[in-house]
Each structure stands twice: as C-alpha cells, then as structure tokens.
Amino acid sequence: MKNSRFVFDKITKLFEQGLISSRDLTTELITILKSKRDEIVFKMKLVSKDEFEVLSKRVDNLEKDIQKLKIQKKKKIKQVKKS
C-alpha cells in the first residue's frame, strides 16, 4: 500500500507541476505514430499518390509510343515487301 501511495504521489506532483498535459501527450503520441508510419513506408519503398500518378502517365505515354513504333515498323515492312 505504501508503494502504491508513493507512485500515486509522484504522478500527482507531475500533474501539478505541469510536466504532463493531455495535449502534450496526444501531440507526442501523434508524432511518434507518424514517424513509425514514415519508417514503414520508407522500408517498403512506397511512393506518394502524386508520384504514382506522374509515373502512371509516363508509362501510358511510353506505351502509346511503343504502339506507334510498332505500326510504323509494320508499314515499312509492307512497303519493302511490295517493292
């Protein structure tokens, strides 16, 4: 009982001194969680939504270019065969 009283007194003193407030705890918790999230994202080598959209547009453009080149190649082959 004496030990629990001691712990309770220490916690009360901390609250009284203003060292711990609920806002500080929540902001600290949020900061810790964000840093852990960032670590996980970095380890998984994930990209942001904006980066993904840019990369997907680039891939689409490259696929269109490939299709155009294939069509041009077929036309050249047909012209050579006719000659």
C-alpha positions as CSV (number, residue, x, y, z in Angstrom):
1,M,0.0,0.0,0.0
2,K,2.9,2.3,0.9
3,N,4.5,1.8,-2.5
4,S,1.3,2.5,-4.4
5,R,0.8,5.6,-2.4
6,F,4.3,6.7,-3.3
7,V,3.7,6.2,-7.0
8,F,0.4,8.0,-6.8
9,D,2.1,11.0,-5.1
10,K,4.7,11.1,-7.8
11,I,2.2,11.1,-10.6
12,T,0.1,13.8,-8.8
13,K,3.2,16.0,-8.5
14,L,3.9,15.7,-12.2
15,F,0.4,16.8,-13.0
16,E,0.7,19.7,-10.5
17,Q,4.0,20.9,-12.0
18,G,2.5,20.9,-15.4
19,L,5.1,18.5,-16.9
20,I,2.4,16.2,-18.3
21,S,-0.7,17.6,-20.1
22,S,-3.1,15.8,-22.3
23,R,-2.3,18.0,-25.2
24,D,1.4,17.3,-24.9
25,L,0.8,13.6,-24.6
26,T,-1.5,13.5,-27.7
27,T,0.9,15.5,-29.8
28,E,3.8,13.4,-28.7
29,L,1.8,10.2,-29.5
30,I,0.8,11.5,-32.9
31,T,4.4,12.4,-33.7
32,I,5.6,9.0,-32.7
33,L,3.0,7.3,-34.8
34,K,3.7,9.5,-37.8
35,S,7.4,8.7,-37.6
36,K,6.7,5.0,-37.3
37,R,4.4,5.2,-40.4
38,D,7.1,7.1,-42.3
39,E,9.7,4.4,-41.4
40,I,7.4,1.6,-42.7
41,V,6.7,3.5,-45.9
42,F,10.4,4.1,-46.4
43,K,11.2,0.4,-45.8
44,M,8.5,-0.7,-48.2
45,K,9.7,1.8,-50.8
46,L,6.2,3.1,-51.4
47,V,5.6,6.3,-53.3
48,S,3.1,9.1,-52.7
49,K,-0.1,9.4,-54.7
50,D,1.2,12.3,-56.7
51,E,4.3,10.4,-57.7
52,F,2.3,7.4,-58.6
53,E,0.0,9.5,-60.9
54,V,3.0,11.0,-62.6
55,L,4.7,7.6,-63.1
56,S,1.5,6.1,-64.5
57,K,1.1,8.9,-67.0
58,R,4.6,8.4,-68.1
59,V,4.0,4.7,-68.6
60,D,0.9,5.4,-70.6
61,N,2.8,7.7,-72.9
62,L,5.5,5.2,-73.3
63,E,3.0,2.5,-74.2
64,K,1.4,4.8,-76.8
65,D,4.9,5.5,-78.3
66,I,5.6,1.8,-78.5
67,Q,2.3,1.2,-80.3
68,K,3.1,3.9,-82.8
69,L,6.5,2.5,-83.4
70,K,5.1,-1.0,-84.0
71,I,2.6,0.4,-86.5
72,Q,5.4,2.3,-88.3
73,K,7.5,-0.8,-88.4
74,K,4.7,-2.9,-89.9
75,K,4.1,-0.2,-92.6
76,K,7.8,-0.2,-93.5
77,I,7.8,-4.0,-93.7
78,K,4.8,-3.9,-96.0
79,Q,6.4,-1.3,-98.3
80,V,9.6,-3.3,-98.5
81,K,7.7,-6.5,-99.4
82,K,5.8,-4.6,-102.2
83,S,9.0,-3.4,-103.8
